């Protein structure tokens, strides 16, 4: 039941999540580049 509650809440917060997801995506790309930069060095 507890797990079911977060699911509906997540959907309700979905509109607010997109901006967050985009920020995380940008960080994910940067993180992927970071290791590459270290290897290049």
SVG drawing of the C-alpha trace seen along z (x, -y; Angstrom):
<svg xmlns="http://www.w3.org/2000/svg" viewBox="-2 -23 49 25">
<polyline fill="none" stroke="black" stroke-width="0.4" points="0.0,0.0 2.8,-2.4 4.4,-1.8 1.0,-2.4 0.7,-5.9 4.1,-7.2 3.1,-6.1 0.0,-8.4 1.9,-11.2 4.8,-10.8 2.2,-11.1 0.8,-14.3 4.3,-15.7 5.2,-14.6 4.6,-18.2 7.1,-19.4 9.5,-16.5 10.2,-17.3 12.3,-20.3 14.2,-18.3 14.7,-15.4 16.1,-17.8 18.6,-19.1 19.6,-15.6 20.0,-14.7 22.4,-17.6 24.3,-16.5 24.4,-12.9 26.0,-14.2 28.5,-16.3 29.3,-13.4 29.9,-11.2 32.3,-13.8 34.1,-14.3 35.5,-10.7 36.6,-11.3 38.3,-14.5 40.2,-12.7 41.3,-10.0 42.4,-12.6 44.5,-14.2"/>
</svg>
